Amino acid sequence: MKAARMKTPRRPVPKKPSNPCVKDPVGVYCRVRPLSRPDQECCIEVIDETTVQIHPPEGYRVFRNGEYRETQYSFKEVFGTLVVQKQLFDVVAKPLVEDLIRGKNGLLFTYGVTGSGKTHTMTGSPGDGGLLPRCLDMIFNSIGPFQAKRFVFKLDDKNGVDVQCEVDALLERQKRDAMPIPKTPSGKRQIDPEFADMINVQDHCKVEDVDEDNVYSVFVSYIEIYNNYIYDLLEEAPFEPIKPKWNNCNTPVRNGDFIPPQSKILREDQNHNMYVTGCTEVEVKSTEEAFEVFWRGQKKRRIANTQLNRESSRSHSVFIIKLAQAPLDADGDNVLQEELKCPAVMFCCLLMTSNPPVWKPEAFSSSYSDTSVNYSN
């Protein structure tokens, strides 16, 4: 009888020494929304600054004959119902702006069901600006004296950025100035009263150690993701309602599926970063101008949603801020292309959805409006 063959034991994988100075690249935070009415039942309890506990509602307990389970969830930090926008900004968003000005990319996204407070947290309300207007205010407070003239930096269609010579930049500025732009009698830009109070941030927060040898330019873009299609909310082309296209046999194209509006394509650049091709990117010079561009996209998003018979909360949205930055030469006249950087920070509002149902042809109305929920991943 042969002896059993012994296996060579595996060497234990050496553990990497933990460095307490290394910052965690991802932080997950929880913000608890206040109840809409005092008589509403609360199903969430803040245990401590990092933990919440979920209680099933009373009706569920009765239905299950008192058998239920309470679940606890841990986060990097939990913000209770009394936390104001400024406190949330200081912890969650302010470090991203500091990294952006120092040349690093960032991402901030809100995630939750409809009505959970994503829009309030991101954009805020009149008199109480959210994370986005506070970030914009901090960016322009920090780089204000060091902004390059308009059109000195020019973005290309491959997620890159170039430096234009002064002559080309001047020609583009003259072309822009020649365009008919409505002006107020005082000569100042009139702010839309719908969001004027949102961007009136009194904190004057800024990054203190900005590189004064650099010049900066801010570019913004705004896209919407609906059912795995990407739409440019800043595109000037008219947005028509979705209608089915029919072939010569009087049958819908693609077995009854509806042809969506023209969407953009997601690609990967030479540095393996993902970007949307053909997306409108607008150079902005102030918090007011940047938020006005954002608000224009918001309005278009709502109008499109009305035409498509769906609400704004049924789609994902991504607002992107790019900060082109490069040092000047020794004379302070020309921008050095060799040391050019263009980091970006993305503000995403993601809708939490359930599993998609199985749709049947009769589920669609005669108006051919898409009434499904957004199931984009």
Residue pairs with C-beta under 8 A, 6 or more apart in sequence:
24 76
27 76
27 77
27 92
28 75
28 76
29 75
29 76
29 77
29 78
29 79
29 91
29 92
30 52
30 73
30 75
30 77
30 78
30 79
31 78
31 79
31 83
31 88
31 117
31 121
32 44
32 46
32 52
32 78
32 79
32 80
32 81
33 81
33 116
33 117
34 81
35 42
35 81
41 57
41 58
42 55
43 54
43 55
43 56
43 57
44 52
44 53
44 54
44 55
45 52
45 53
45 55
46 52
46 78
46 80
47 53
47 72
48 78
49 77
49 78
50 74
50 75
50 76
50 77
50 78
51 72
51 73
51 74
51 75
51 78
52 72
52 73
52 75
52 78
53 70
53 71
53 72
53 73
54 70
54 71
54 72
54 73
55 70
56 64
56 68
56 69
56 70
60 68
61 68
77 91
79 87
79 88
79 91
84 128
85 121
85 124
85 128
85 129
85 130
85 131
85 134
86 134
86 203
88 121
88 131
89 131
89 134
89 135
92 108
92 131
93 108
93 131
93 134
93 135
94 138
94 205
96 106
96 107
96 108
96 135
96 345
97 135
97 138
97 139
97 142
97 207
97 345
98 207
99 105
99 106
99 343
99 345
100 106
100 139
100 321
100 323
100 343
100 344
100 345
101 139
101 142
101 143
101 207
101 210
101 216
101 323
101 325
103 325
103 341
103 343
104 343
105 343
105 344
105 345
106 343
106 344
106 345
106 346
107 345
107 346
107 348
108 131
108 345
108 346
108 347
108 348
109 346
109 347
109 348
109 349
109 350
110 118
110 121
110 122
110 348
110 349
110 350
111 118
111 350
111 352
112 118
112 352
113 351
113 352
114 311
114 313
114 314
114 351
115 313
116 352
118 349
118 350
118 351
119 313
119 349
120 130
121 130
121 131
122 130
122 131
122 132
122 347
122 349
123 129
123 130
123 132
123 133
123 195
123 198
124 130
124 131
124 132
124 133
124 198
125 198
126 197
126 198
127 197
127 198
127 200
128 198
129 137
129 197
129 198
129 199
129 200
129 201
130 198
131 347
132 291
132 294
132 319
132 347
133 195
133 198
133 199
133 201
133 287
133 291
134 201
134 203
134 205
135 321
135 345
135 347
136 199
136 287
136 290
136 291
136 321
137 199
137 201
137 203
137 204
137 205
137 287
138 205
138 206
138 207
139 218
139 287
139 321
139 323
140 218
140 285
140 286
140 287
140 290
141 204
141 205
141 206
142 206
142 207
142 210
143 210
143 216
143 218
143 323
146 210
146 212
146 214
146 215
146 216
147 215
147 216
147 217
147 218
147 285
148 215
148 216
148 217
148 324
148 335
149 169
149 173
150 169
150 172
150 173
150 176
150 217
150 283
150 285
151 164
151 168
151 169
151 172
151 173
151 176
151 283
152 163
152 164
152 166
152 169
152 215
152 217
152 335
153 161
153 162
153 163
153 164
153 217
153 219
153 283
153 324
153 326
153 335
153 340
153 342
154 161
154 162
154 163
154 164
155 161
155 162
155 219
155 281
155 322
155 324
155 342
156 162
157 277
157 278
158 269
158 270
158 275
159 267
159 269
159 273
159 275
160 269
160 342
161 322
161 324
161 340
161 342
162 337
163 326
163 335
163 337
163 340
164 172
166 334
184 190
189 288
189 289
191 199
191 288
191 292
192 292
192 295
194 295
195 291
195 292
195 295
198 291
199 287
199 288
199 291
201 287
211 325
211 327
213 327
213 328
214 325
214 326
214 327
214 328
215 325
215 326
215 327
215 328
215 335
216 323
216 324
216 325
217 283
217 323
217 324
217 325
218 283
218 284
218 285
218 290
218 321
218 322
218 323
218 324
219 281
219 282
219 283
219 284
219 321
219 322
219 323
219 324
220 281
220 282
220 284
220 290
220 293
220 294
220 319
220 320
220 321
220 322
221 232
221 234
221 276
221 279
221 280
221 281
221 282
221 319
221 320
221 322
222 232
222 233
222 234
222 293
222 294
222 297
222 317
222 318
222 319
222 320
223 230
223 231
223 232
223 233
223 264
223 276
223 279
223 317
223 318
223 320
224 230
224 231
224 233
224 301
224 304
224 315
224 316
224 317
224 318
225 231
225 315
225 316
225 317
225 318
225 374
225 376
226 310
226 314
226 315
226 316
226 374
226 376
227 260
227 370
227 372
227 374
227 375
227 376
228 375
228 376
228 377
229 260
229 261
229 263
229 376
230 263
230 264
230 265
230 266
230 276
231 261
231 263
231 264
231 304
232 264
232 276
232 278
232 279
232 280
233 297
233 298
233 300
233 301
233 317
234 279
234 280
234 282
234 293
234 296
234 297
234 300
235 280
236 280
239 261
239 300
239 303
239 304
239 307
240 261
240 307
241 307
241 308
241 369
242 258
242 259
242 260
242 261
242 307
242 308
242 368
242 369
242 370
243 258
243 259
243 368
244 252
244 253
244 256
244 258
244 259
244 368
245 252
245 253
245 259
246 252
246 253
247 253
252 258
253 259
256 361
258 368
258 370
264 276
264 277
264 278
264 279
265 276
265 277
265 278
266 274
266 275
266 276
266 277
267 274
267 275
267 276
267 277
268 274
268 275
269 275
281 322
282 293
284 290
284 293
290 321
294 319
297 319
298 312
301 312
301 315
301 317
302 312
305 311
305 312
305 314
305 315
308 369
308 370
309 367
309 369
309 370
309 371
310 369
310 370
310 371
310 374
313 351
314 351
314 373
314 374
315 351
315 374
315 376
316 348
316 349
316 350
316 351
316 374
316 376
317 348
317 349
318 346
318 347
318 348
318 349
319 346
319 347
319 348
320 344
320 345
320 346
320 347
321 344
321 345
321 346
321 347
322 342
322 343
322 344
323 342
323 343
323 344
324 340
324 341
324 342
325 340
325 341
325 342
325 343
326 335
326 336
326 337
326 339
326 340
326 341
327 335
327 336
327 339
328 334
328 335
328 336
329 335
329 336
351 374
353 373
353 374
353 375
354 373
356 372
356 373
356 375
359 372
363 371
364 370
364 371
365 371
